[in-house]
Each structure stands twice: as C-alpha cells, then as structure tokens.
Amino acid sequence: MAAVDSRLPDSTAPTRKPTAPTRALRAALAALLLAACGAGAAEDAGGERTPTLLDAPAADVAAAPAPALDVPADAPTVLFLGDSIGAGLHLAEHQAFPAVLQARLAADGLPFRLANVSESGRTTSGGVTGLDWALRSEPAVVVIELGGNDGLRGVALEQVEANLRRLVAESRAAGARVLLLGVRLPPNYGEYGERFDALYPRLAAELDLAFVPSFMDDVGGVPELNLPDGLHPTAEGHERLADNVEAALRDLVAAASAR
C-alpha cells in the first residue's frame, strides 16, 4: 500500500468569503474575531492572494440525523478552539469531529458539554482575540486546533509560538486542561515548513501538554476523505479525525469527570 501523506493539503483552489456560522456560539464570537481572522484569502502588501483553510463552494453533502445525546447539566465542558476543520465546514454540525467525539464519549459513559467555537479562516491570533469570551463557557478542557492558516500564510513562527503559548497559559489560568493538536504543512513549504512542523512537539514537551502529533493523519491529502475543494474533510474524514484525537481527549475528560 502506498504511503499516505498526513500533512495539511496545499491550498490551490479559489476561495470565497466564509458562509455564516451555524452555531449560536460561533455567531456570537464572530464579531470579536473578524479583525484577526479575516474573511476569504488574505492579501499581502503586494496585493497577492495567499492560501488559507477557508471554504470553497459548498459540496452537496447529505447528512444523517443528529444523534440524541443525554448530557447531564454537571458534565464537564470541552471547548474546541479551531479553524474550518474544527468547524466541519460544509457538513452538518454533528458530523464535525468535535461533535463525533462528544457522541462517542457519551456512548461510553463519559458525556461532556460541547462548546465548539471553531471558525473558518481563524489564525492563532484570532484565537487569542476571542479567547476571553470563549472561556466564559468555563471549560474543563480546551482543545487547540489552530495554526494551519498561519502556516499557509507564512506567518512568522515567533508570532505563532507566542500565540500558542498565550492560548495555553490563559486556558490553564482559567482552570482548564489543554489538548494541543499538532499541525503539519505540505512538503513544498521547505525550511519554513520544517520549522513549523517542529514547533508543536517542542511546545507540547516544554509545556507538558496532552498532545496529538498530527491530528490530520490519514486524512490530509487523501482525496476520498476530502470534499471536492481538496481542503476540508468529508463526514468519513471527520470520523477518521475523531479516531486520531479520541484517546487523548478521553483521558482528559475522564480526569475532569473524576473531580
């Protein structure tokens, strides 16, 4: 079997402005994040468009009904802070991997309340901008799925690292455990890509974080697990993302539930 490239796919498809978020929580947060996230492909000083993990024309996706979940009022809250991948762009809300994980853990007796504030186009700077508001949900666990848009835009690694450190520090200060999802860039990003890829495991080790080295493993770059835009996973792709993240999240939710 041929080796599968688990890196984020290179963005070559044209982009347009993101569609309106479907979650009430995302809608409320959008205004806070607008300046930092941008909408559509970013432009540099020369007016050239740079790729982002934004949405391409929506695919015709049929969704099964959302499962009914019985989540106790005192269940811990898990906050997902991500970009269009975490938001499950072009899919029904319950098909995005954060909701898939919620359903799986609830079925296994580890229910949690889901606060998914992921937004298309969000960078680590956008995550910092909206973090204070997002932390009002009083999460027991914060899952950080950010950096893909920074990397595809070539944002200075010092800035990406500073933002990630701040997200971790402020989440911990709010009493939350943190799960960092590792992001990798396509190989054509050269030395910058290598340094970017190395940033996540280094931070995870230094800050003693729960960590998934590459949450897009076996999904990024796999055509049949991505929508026609080549960037955003299908429902089956999100199931695979949930496979990659489940063990690490399960440990944190179990620890939070035992309080």
VEXKOL-854378 format. One line per 3 residues: their letters; for each residue z, y, x negated of N, C-alpha, C, O. Coordinates in steps of 0.02 Angstrom, whole numbers, plus 32768, in hexadecimal, padded with zeros to 4 digits. Layout:
BEGIN
A> Z Y X Z Y X Z Y X Z Y X  ...
***
This chain:
BEGIN
MAA> 8000 7FC4 7FD5 8000 8000 8000 8000 803E 7FD4 8025 8042 7FA3  7FD7 806E 7FE5 7FD3 80AB 7FBE 8013 80D2 7FC3 8035 80D2 7FF6  8025 80F4 7F8D 8061 811D 7F8C 8059 8157 7FBD 8022 8172 7FC5
VDS> 808F 8169 7FDE 808E 819F 800F 80AA 81DE 7FF0 80DF 81DB 7FD1  8088 8215 7FF7 80A1 8255 7FDD 80D2 8271 800F 80C0 8282 8047  8112 8276 7FFA 8147 828D 8027 8151 82D8 8024 817F 82F2 8045
RLP> 8129 82FC 7FFE 8132 8343 7FF7 8119 8368 8035 80F4 834C 805E  812F 83A6 803C 8115 83D0 8071 80CA 83D6 806A 80B2 83E1 8032  80A3 83D0 80A0 805B 83D8 809B 8049 841F 808A 806A 844E 809F
DST> 8012 8427 8064 7FFA 846A 8055 7FDF 8489 8095 7FC2 8467 80BE  7FEA 84CA 809D 7FD5 84ED 80DA 7F92 850D 80D0 7F8C 853E 80AB  7F5E 84F1 80EF 7F1B 850E 80EA 7EFF 8521 812D 7ECD 8544 8131
APT> 7F1E 8509 8163 7F05 8518 81A6 7F15 8560 81B8 7F49 8579 81A4  7EE9 8581 81DF 7EF9 85C5 81F6 7F36 85C5 8221 7F44 8594 8244  7F5B 85FC 8220 7F98 8601 8248 7F92 863B 8279 7F68 8668 8270
RKP> 7FBC 863B 82AD 7FC1 8672 82DC 800A 8681 82E7 8035 865E 82CB  8019 86B3 830E 805E 86C4 831A 8080 868B 8340 8062 866B 836A  80C0 867F 832F 80E3 8648 834F 80EA 8652 839A 80F0 868A 83B2
TAP> 80E8 8619 83BE 80F5 861C 8405 813F 862A 8411 8168 8620 83E4  814F 8640 844E 8195 8651 845E 81C0 8613 845A 81AB 85DF 8472  81FC 8617 843D 8228 85DE 8439 823C 85C7 847F 823D 85EF 84AE
TRA> 824B 8587 8486 825C 856C 84C7 82A7 8566 84D1 82BD 8561 850A  82CF 8567 849E 8317 8562 84A5 8334 85A7 84B2 8320 85D8 8492  8363 85AA 84DF 8385 85EA 84EC 83A7 8603 84AD 83A7 863F 84A0
LRA> 83C4 85D5 8487 83E7 85EA 844A 83B7 8606 8418 83C6 8638 83F6  837C 85E7 8412 834A 8601 83E3 8331 8646 83FA 8327 8673 83D1  8327 864D 843B 830D 868D 8455 833D 86C6 8445 8327 86FC 8433
ALA> 837E 86B9 844B 83AE 86EE 843E 83B0 8700 83F5 83BB 873A 83E3  83A5 86CE 83CA 83A9 86DA 8382 8369 86FA 8367 836A 8718 8331  8331 86F3 838B 82F1 8708 8370 82F0 8751 835C 82D3 8763 8328
ALL> 830F 877C 8384 830E 87C3 8375 8330 87D2 8333 831B 87FE 830D  8366 87AD 8325 838A 87B8 82E6 8361 87A2 82A9 8369 87BD 8273  8335 8771 82B4 8311 8753 827C 82CC 8771 8271 82AC 8762 823E
LAA> 82B4 879A 829F 826E 87B0 829D 825C 87D1 825B 8228 87C1 823E  8287 87FE 8243 8276 8822 8206 8272 87F5 81CA 8248 87FE 819E  829F 87C3 81C8 82A1 8798 818D 826D 8762 8190 8251 874F 815C
CGA> 825F 8747 81CC 8232 870E 81D0 81E9 8721 81D0 81C0 86FF 81B2  81D8 8758 81F0 8193 8769 81FA 8174 873E 8230 8194 870F 8248  8137 874F 8245 8114 8727 8277 80CC 871F 8261 80A9 8751 8257
GAA> 80B6 86E1 8259 8074 86D5 8240 8074 86D2 81F5 80AA 86D5 81D7  803B 86CE 81D7 8037 86C8 818E 804B 870A 816E 8038 8740 8185  8071 8704 8137 8087 873F 8113 804E 875E 80EC 801E 873B 80DA
EDA> 8053 879F 80DE 8021 87BF 80B4 8043 87DC 8078 8078 87FA 807D  8024 87D4 803D 8040 87F1 8001 8026 8838 7FF9 8003 8852 8024  8037 8857 7FC1 8025 889D 7FB7 7FDA 88A7 7FB7 7FC2 88DE 7FC6
GGE> 7FB4 8873 7FA5 7F6C 887A 7FA4 7F4B 886A 7FE6 7F0D 886C 7FEB  7F73 885C 8019 7F57 884F 805B 7F41 8808 8065 7F23 87F9 8099  7F4E 87DA 8034 7F39 8795 803B 7F6D 876E 8062 7FA9 8779 805B
RTP> 7F54 873F 808B 7F81 8717 80B2 7F9D 86DE 8088 7F78 86BF 8061  7FDD 86D0 808F 7FFB 8699 806C 8012 8666 809F 8025 8678 80D7  8010 8625 808E 801E 85F1 80BF 8068 85EE 80D1 8093 85FC 80A8
TLL> 8075 85DC 810F 80BA 85D0 8126 80BB 8594 8154 8086 857D 816A  80F7 857B 8162 80FE 8544 8191 8102 8560 81D8 8132 8552 81FC  80D0 8587 81EB 80CC 85A2 822F 80A0 8575 8259 8088 8541 8242
DAP> 8097 8588 8297 8073 855D 82C5 8028 856B 82C4 8012 85A4 82BE  8002 8535 82CC 7FBB 8538 82D9 7FB2 852B 8323 7FE3 8520 8346  7F74 852D 833E 7F6B 8522 8386 7F8E 84E3 839D 7F8B 84AF 837D
AAD> 7FB0 84E9 83D6 7FD9 84B2 83EF 7FAF 8474 83FE 7F77 8479 8418  7FCB 843B 83EE 7FAA 83FC 83FE 7FBB 83E8 8445 7FED 83FF 8462  7F92 83BD 8461 7F9F 83A3 84A4 7FCE 8368 849D 7FB8 8330 8490
VAA> 800F 8374 84A4 8041 8341 8497 8065 832E 84D8 8083 8359 84F8  8062 82EF 84EB 8085 82D7 8525 80CA 82C0 8510 80D2 829C 84DF  80FD 82D6 8535 8142 82C6 8523 8162 829C 8558 815A 82A9 8594
APA> 8188 8269 8542 81B1 8242 8571 81EB 826E 8588 81FD 829E 8567  8208 825E 85C1 8241 8286 85DA 827A 8287 85A7 8285 8257 8582  82A0 82BD 85A7 82D9 82C2 857B 830F 8291 8590 831B 828A 85CC
PAL> 832F 8270 8560 8365 8242 8573 83A2 8268 858C 83B0 829F 8577  83C5 8249 85BA 8403 8268 85D4 843B 8258 85A4 8447 821E 8594  845E 828B 858D 8494 8282 855D 84D6 8298 857C 84DA 82CC 859E
DVP> 8509 8271 856F 854C 8282 8586 8573 8299 8548 858D 8270 8523  8575 82DB 853E 8596 82F7 8503 85D7 8318 8519 85D6 8349 853D  8610 82FE 8503 8650 831C 8516 8656 8364 84FF 8639 8378 84CD
ADA> 867C 838B 8525 8684 83D2 8514 86A6 83DC 84D1 869B 840E 84B0  86CF 83AB 84BC 86F2 83B2 847C 86CE 8391 8442 86EA 838B 840B  868F 837B 844D 8668 835E 8417 8659 8394 83E3 8650 83CE 83F5
PTV> 8655 8381 83A2 8646 83B3 836F 85FF 83CF 8378 85D3 83AD 8392  85F6 840D 8364 85B4 842E 8367 8591 8427 8324 85AF 8432 82EF  8552 8415 8326 8528 8412 82EA 84F3 8448 82F0 84CC 8449 8320
LFL> 84F3 8475 82C0 84C3 84AD 82BF 848A 849B 8290 8495 848E 8255  844D 849C 82AA 8411 8492 8281 83F1 84D6 8273 83DD 84F9 82A2  83ED 84E7 8234 83D0 8527 8220 8390 8516 81F9 8392 8505 81BE
GDS> 8357 851B 821C 8319 8505 81FD 82DE 8531 820F 82E5 8567 822C  82A3 8518 81FE 8264 853B 820C 823F 8515 8243 825E 84F5 826D  81FD 8518 8242 81D6 84F9 8278 81DD 84AE 8279 81D3 848F 82AD
IGA> 81ED 848F 8241 81F7 8447 8240 8236 8437 8269 8234 840B 8295  826D 8459 825A 82AA 844E 8281 82A2 845F 82CA 82C3 8442 82F5  8277 848F 82D9 826C 84A4 831E 8240 8473 8345 823D 8476 8382
GLH> 821E 8445 8321 81F2 8416 8343 81B7 8439 8364 81A8 842C 839E  8197 8464 833E 8162 848D 835A 812C 8463 837C 8116 8430 8361  8117 8478 83B7 80E4 8458 83E1 80FC 8419 8404 80D4 83F8 8425
LAE> 813B 8408 83FD 8156 83CD 841F 818B 83E3 8452 81A2 841B 8451  819D 83B5 847E 81D5 83C1 84AB 8215 83C5 8481 8219 83A6 844C  8246 83EB 8498 8282 83F6 8472 82A5 83B6 845E 82BE 83B0 8426
HQA> 82A6 8385 848B 82CA 8347 847C 82A4 831A 844A 82C0 82E8 8434  8266 832C 8439 8241 8305 8408 824C 831D 83C1 823B 82F8 8392  8267 8358 83B7 8275 8372 8374 82AD 8349 8354 82DA 8332 8377
FPA> 82AA 8340 8312 82D8 8311 82F3 8322 8323 82FC 834B 82F5 82FE  8336 8363 8303 837D 836F 8311 8393 8350 8354 83CA 8334 8358  8369 8356 8388 837A 8339 83C9 8376 82ED 83C7 839E 82CB 83E7
VLQ> 8347 82D2 83A0 8343 8289 8397 8384 8270 8379 839F 823C 838E  839D 8293 8347 83DC 8280 8327 8416 8284 8358 8442 8259 8358  8417 82B9 8380 844D 82BF 83B2 844D 8283 83E0 8482 8267 83EE
ARL> 8412 826F 83F9 840F 8236 8427 8424 81F5 8405 8447 81CD 8423  840E 81EC 83C7 8420 81AE 83A3 846A 81A8 8397 8489 8174 83A4  8489 81DF 837F 84D0 81DB 8370 84F9 81D6 83B0 852D 81B4 83B0
AAD> 84E4 81F7 83E5 8508 81F1 8425 8507 81A8 843D 8539 818F 8456  84CE 8187 8435 84C8 8141 844A 84F6 8114 8422 8509 80DE 8439  8508 8129 83E6 8533 8102 83BA 857C 8119 83BC 85A4 8106 8392
GLP> 858C 8143 83EE 85D1 8158 83F6 85E6 8192 83CA 8622 819D 83C0  85B5 81B8 83B0 85C4 81F3 8387 85A0 8230 83A5 8574 824D 8385  85B2 8244 83E2 858F 827C 8401 859F 82BE 83DE 85D7 82C7 83C4
FRL> 856F 82EB 83DE 857C 832E 83C5 8555 835F 83F0 8521 834F 840D  856E 839C 83F2 854C 83D2 8415 8519 83F0 83E5 852A 8400 83AC  84DC 83F7 83FB 84A5 840D 83D0 8498 8458 83D9 848C 846F 8411
ANV> 8499 847D 83A2 8485 84C3 83A1 844B 84C8 836F 8455 84D0 8333  840E 84C2 8389 83D3 84C4 835E 83B4 850A 8361 8394 851B 8392  83BF 8532 832D 83A6 8576 832C 8369 857C 82FD 8359 85B2 82E5
SES> 8348 8544 82F1 830D 8543 82C5 82D6 856E 82E3 82CD 8570 8320  82B0 8591 82B7 827C 85BF 82CD 823E 85B9 82A0 8244 85B1 8263  8203 85BC 82BE 81C5 85BC 8297 81C3 85F7 8267 81D3 862F 8279
GRT> 81AF 85E9 822A 81A6 861E 81F8 81E5 8632 81D4 81E2 865C 81A7  821E 8616 81E6 825D 862D 81C8 8260 861A 817E 824F 85E3 816A  8275 864A 8157 8283 8641 8110 82CE 863C 8105 82F4 8642 8135
TSG> 82E3 8631 80C7 832B 8631 80B9 8348 8676 80C6 8382 867C 80DC  8322 86AB 80B9 833B 86EE 80C9 8346 86F6 8114 8377 8715 8129  8318 86DB 813C 8320 86DD 8184 835E 86B6 819A 8380 86CA 81CA
GVT> 836C 867F 8179 83A8 8659 8188 83E6 8681 817B 8416 8680 81A3  83E7 86A6 8144 8421 86D0 8134 8429 8707 8168 8461 8716 817E  83F1 8725 817D 83F4 875C 81AD 8415 8746 81EF 843D 876C 820B
GLD> 8406 870A 8206 841F 86F4 8247 845D 86C9 8243 8474 86B0 8277  8479 86BE 8208 84AE 868D 8202 84ED 86A1 8226 850C 8678 8248  8501 86E0 8221 853F 86F5 8242 853C 86E6 828D 856C 86CD 82AA
WAL> 8504 86F6 82AB 84FC 86E9 82F3 84FD 869E 8301 851E 8688 8330  84DA 8677 82D8 84D6 862F 82E4 851B 860E 82DD 852A 85DE 8301  8544 8627 82B0 8586 860A 82A5 85B6 8617 82DF 85ED 85FB 82E0
RSE> 85A2 8641 830E 85CC 864B 8349 85D2 860C 8373 85FE 8606 839D  85A5 85DC 8367 85AA 859C 838A 85E3 8571 8370 85F0 853A 838A  8604 8589 833C 863D 8566 831D 862B 851E 8309 864C 84EF 8320
PAV> 85F8 8516 82E0 85E2 84D2 82CE 8614 84AF 82A1 8635 84CD 8277  8618 846D 82AA 863D 8443 827B 8611 842F 8241 8628 8421 820A  85CF 842D 824E 859E 841A 821B 8564 844C 821F 854E 845D 8256
VVI> 854B 8462 81E5 8510 848C 81E1 84DC 8466 81B8 84E9 8453 817F  84A2 845C 81D5 846A 843B 81B2 8439 8472 819E 841E 8495 81C9  842D 8478 815D 83FF 84AC 8143 83BC 848C 8133 83B7 8463 8105
ELG> 8389 849E 8158 8345 8486 814F 8318 84C3 8144 82F0 84D5 8170  8320 84E2 810C 82FC 8520 80FD 82E2 8520 80B5 82FC 84FD 808A  82AE 8548 80AB 8293 854F 8068 8249 8540 8064 8227 8557 8036
GND> 822F 851A 8095 81E8 850A 8093 81BC 8547 8095 818C 854D 806F  81CC 8576 80C1 81A4 85B4 80C4 81AC 85DE 8086 817C 85FE 8070  81E8 85DF 8069 81F2 8604 802A 81C4 85E8 7FF4 81A1 860D 7FD2
GLR> 81C5 85A6 7FEE 819D 8586 7FBA 8153 8591 7FC3 8130 85A1 7F92  813A 858A 8000 80F3 8593 800C 80DD 85DB 8001 80A2 85E8 7FF4  810B 860A 8008 80FC 8651 7FFB 8107 8664 7FB2 80F4 869B 7F9D
GVA> 8126 8638 7F8C 8134 8647 7F46 816D 8678 7F3D 816D 869F 7F0D  819E 8677 7F6A 81D8 86A3 7F63 81FD 8693 7F23 8202 8658 7F10  8216 86C5 7F02 823A 86BB 7EC3 8272 8688 7ECC 8299 868C 7EFB
LEQ> 8276 8658 7E9E 82A7 8623 7EA5 82EE 863C 7EA1 831B 8620 7EBF  82F8 8672 7E7D 833B 868F 7E79 8352 86A6 7EBE 838D 86A0 7ED0  8323 86C1 7EE5 8334 86D8 7F29 8340 869D 7F57 836F 869E 7F7F
VEA> 8317 8669 7F51 8321 862E 7F7B 8365 860F 7F6C 838A 85FD 7F9A  8376 8609 7F2D 83B6 85EC 7F1A 83F0 8616 7F34 8421 85FC 7F4E  83EB 8658 7F2C 8421 8684 7F43 842B 867D 7F8E 8463 867C 7FA7
NLR> 83F4 8678 7FB3 83F9 8671 7FFC 8419 862F 800F 8444 862D 803B  8403 85F8 7FEF 8420 85B7 7FFF 846A 85B6 7FEF 8492 859A 8016  847D 85D3 7FB7 84C4 85D6 7FA6 84EC 85FC 7FDA 8523 85E9 7FED
RLV> 84D0 8632 7FF2 84F3 865A 8025 84F9 8634 8066 852D 8637 8087  84C4 8610 807A 84C7 85E9 80B7 84FD 85B4 80B3 8522 85A9 80E3  8502 8594 8079 8536 8561 8070 857B 8580 8071 85A8 8568 8093
AES> 8584 85B5 804A 85C6 85D4 8044 85DF 85EE 8087 8619 85E4 8099  85B4 8610 80AD 85CA 862C 80ED 85D6 85F6 8121 8602 85FD 814B  85AE 85C0 811F 85B9 8589 814D 85FD 8568 813F 8623 8558 816C
RAA> 860B 855D 80FF 864B 853F 80ED 8685 856E 80FE 86BA 8557 8114  867C 85AE 80F4 86B1 85DD 8104 86C0 85DC 814F 86F8 85EC 8163  868F 85CA 8177 8699 85C5 81C0 86B7 8582 81D4 86C0 8575 820F
GAR> 86C5 8557 81A3 86E5 8517 81B0 86B6 84DD 81BA 86CB 84A8 81D1  8675 84E6 81AA 8644 84B1 81B6 8636 8489 8178 8638 84A2 8140  8627 8449 8182 860A 8420 814E 85C0 8430 814A 85A2 8442 817D
VLL> 85A2 8428 810F 855C 843C 8107 8532 8400 80F0 8545 83DC 80C2  84F9 83F8 8110 84C7 83C7 80FB 8488 83ED 80E6 846B 8411 810F  8474 83E5 80A9 8438 8406 808E 83FE 83D4 808E 8404 839D 8074
LGV> 83C7 83E8 80AD 838B 83BF 80AE 835B 83D6 8077 8344 8410 8078  834C 83AB 8049 8321 83BC 8011 82D9 83C7 8026 82BF 83A1 804F  82BA 83F9 8009 8275 840B 8017 824D 8405 7FD7 8265 8418 7FA1
RLP> 8210 83EC 7FDB 81E4 83E7 7FA1 81A1 8407 7FB1 818B 8407 7FEB  8181 8422 7F7F 8140 8442 7F87 8107 8414 7F73 8111 83E3 7F4F  80CA 8424 7F89 8090 83FD 7F73 8088 8402 7F27 809C 8433 7F09
PNY> 8069 83CF 7F09 8063 83CE 7EC0 8039 8407 7EA4 803F 8417 7E68  800E 8426 7ECC 7FE4 845B 7EB2 8009 849D 7EA7 7FEA 84CF 7E95  804B 849E 7EB3 8072 84DA 7EA5 808B 84DC 7E5D 80B0 8509 7E4A
GEY> 8078 84AB 7E34 8083 84AE 7DED 80CB 84B5 7DD7 80F8 8496 7DF4  80D6 84DE 7DA4 811A 84E7 7D89 8149 8504 7DBC 8183 84F0 7DC0  8131 8533 7DE4 815C 854F 7E19 8173 8517 7E48 81AE 8515 7E5A
GER> 8146 84EB 7E5B 8158 84B5 7E88 818B 8486 7E69 81B8 846F 7E8B  8183 8478 7E29 81B3 844C 7E07 81F9 846B 7E06 822A 8449 7E11  81FC 84AB 7DF8 823C 84CE 7DF6 825A 84D2 7E3D 8296 84CC 7E46
FDA> 822F 84DD 7E6D 8246 84E0 7EB3 8263 849C 7EC7 829A 849A 7EE4  823F 8466 7EB9 8257 8424 7ECC 829A 8413 7EAC 82C4 83F2 7ECB  82A4 842B 7E6F 82E2 841C 7E4A 831D 8445 7E64 8356 8433 7E57
LYP> 8310 847B 7E88 8345 84A7 7E9E 8375 8484 7ECD 83B2 848C 7EC7  835B 845E 7EFD 8385 8440 7F30 83B6 840C 7F15 83F1 8411 7F24  83A0 83DB 7EEF 83D1 83AB 7ED4 8403 83CC 7EA5 843D 83B6 7EA2
RLA> 83EE 83FE 7E81 841D 8421 7E54 8454 8443 7E7C 848F 843D 7E6C  8440 8467 7EB1 8472 8489 7EDB 84A0 8456 7EFE 84DC 8461 7F02  8482 8420 7F16 84AA 83EE 7F39 84E0 83D1 7F0C 8519 83C7 7F21
AEL> 84CD 83C3 7ECD 84FE 83A8 7E9D 8532 83DC 7E8B 856E 83CC 7E8A  851C 8419 7E7D 854B 844D 7E68 857C 8460 7E9F 85B6 846D 7E91  8565 8462 7EDD 858E 8477 7F15 85AE 843D 7F3B 85D1 8447 7F6D
DLA> 85A2 8400 7F23 85BE 83C4 7F41 85AC 83C0 7F8B 85D8 83BC 7FB6  856B 83C1 7F99 8553 83C2 7FDE 853B 837D 7FF3 8521 8356 7FCB  8543 836D 8034 851D 8336 8050 84D3 8349 804B 84C1 8382 8057
FVP> 84A9 8318 8038 8465 832B 8024 8434 82F4 8034 8441 82B9 8027  83FB 8308 8050 83C1 82DB 8058 838C 82F5 8028 8371 832B 8033  837C 82CF 7FF3 8351 82EA 7FBE 830D 8303 7FD5 82F6 8337 7FBD
SFM> 82ED 82E0 8004 82AC 82F7 801D 82A6 82E1 8066 8290 82A8 8074  82B8 830C 8094 82BC 82F8 80DA 8278 82EA 80F8 8274 82CC 812E  8242 8301 80D7 81FE 82F5 80F0 81DF 82B5 80D4 81A3 82A9 80DE
DDV> 8205 828C 80B2 81EB 824D 8097 81C7 8225 80CC 81E0 821D 8104  818D 820B 80BA 8164 81DF 80E5 814A 8202 8124 8133 81E1 8152  814E 8245 8125 8133 826B 815D 8103 82A1 8142 80CA 82A5 8158
GGV> 811B 82CA 8113 80F0 82FE 80F7 80B3 82DE 80D4 80BA 82B2 80AA  8078 82F6 80E7 803B 82DC 80C9 8021 829C 80E7 7FF0 8280 80CF  8041 8283 811D 802B 8245 813F 8007 825A 817F 8028 826C 81B0
PEL> 7FC5 8258 8181 7F9F 8274 81B9 7FB4 825B 81FD 7FBA 8282 822C  7FC0 821A 8203 7FD0 81FE 8245 8015 8212 825F 8024 8207 8299  803E 822F 8234 8081 8245 8249 8085 8291 8250 80BB 82AD 8258
NLP> 804B 82B2 824C 804A 82FA 8253 8016 830F 8287 7FE5 82EC 8292  8022 8348 82A7 7FF3 8363 82D8 7FB2 8379 82B5 7FAF 837A 8278  7F7F 838A 82DC 7F3F 839C 82BD 7F43 83D6 828B 7F17 83DD 8261
DGL> 7F77 8400 8290 7F7C 8437 8260 7F8E 841F 821A 7F8B 8445 81EA  7FA2 83DF 8214 7FB2 83C3 81D3 7FF6 83D8 81B8 8008 83C4 8180  801C 8400 81DD 805B 841B 81C5 8098 8402 81EB 80CD 83F7 81CE
HPT> 8090 83F8 822C 80C9 83EC 8257 80C9 83A4 8270 8096 838C 8289  8101 8381 826A 8103 833A 827C 80F9 832E 82C7 8109 8358 82F1  80DD 82F4 82D5 80D9 82DB 8319 811E 82C3 832F 814D 82C5 8309
AEG> 8122 82AD 836E 8162 8291 8386 8176 8255 835B 81B0 824D 834A  8145 822C 8349 8155 81F2 831D 816B 820B 82D9 8197 81ED 82BA  814C 8240 82C0 8161 825C 8280 81A8 8275 8282 81CD 826C 8251
HER> 81BD 8293 82BA 8202 82AB 82C0 8233 8270 82C4 826B 8276 82AC  821E 8239 82E0 8248 81FD 82DE 8254 81E7 8296 828B 81D2 8284  8220 81EC 826E 8226 81DA 8227 8253 820C 8202 827A 81F8 81D6
LAD> 824D 824C 8212 827A 827D 81F4 82C3 826D 8206 82EF 8272 81DC  82CD 8259 8245 8311 8247 825A 832A 820B 8232 8364 8207 8220  82FD 81DB 8224 8310 81A2 81F9 8329 81BB 81B6 835B 81A1 819B
NVE> 8307 81EC 819A 8318 8205 8157 835C 8228 8156 837F 8226 8123  836D 8249 818C 83A9 8274 818E 83E6 8251 81AC 841F 8265 81A1  83DA 821D 81D2 840F 8200 81FD 844E 81EC 81D7 8485 81FD 81EC
AAL> 8447 81C8 81A0 8482 81AE 817E 84AF 81E6 8166 84EC 81E3 816F  8492 8219 8149 84BA 8251 812F 84DB 8277 8168 8515 828A 8162  84B7 8283 819E 84D4 82A7 81D6 850A 827E 81F8 853E 8298 820D
RDL> 84FF 823E 81FE 852F 8212 821E 8573 8217 81FC 85A6 821B 821D  8573 8216 81BA 85B2 821A 8194 85D7 825B 81A3 8614 825B 81AC  85B3 8293 81A6 85D2 82D3 81B2 85EC 82D9 81FA 8622 82F4 8205
VAA> 85C6 82C0 822A 85DD 82C3 826F 8619 8296 827A 8648 82A8 829E  861A 825C 8259 8653 8230 825F 8691 8251 8242 86C7 824C 825F  868A 8273 8209 86C3 8294 81EB 86DB 82CD 8217 8718 82D8 821E
ASA> 86AC 82F3 8235 86BF 832A 8261 86E1 8311 82A1 870E 8331 82BA  86CA 82D7 82BA 86E6 82BC 82F8 872C 82A0 82ED 8753 829B 831C  873C 828F 82AF 877D 8271 82A0 87B4 82A4 8298 87EE 8292 8291
R> 87A3 82E5 829A 87D5 8319 8293 8809 8315 82CA 8838 833E 82CB
***
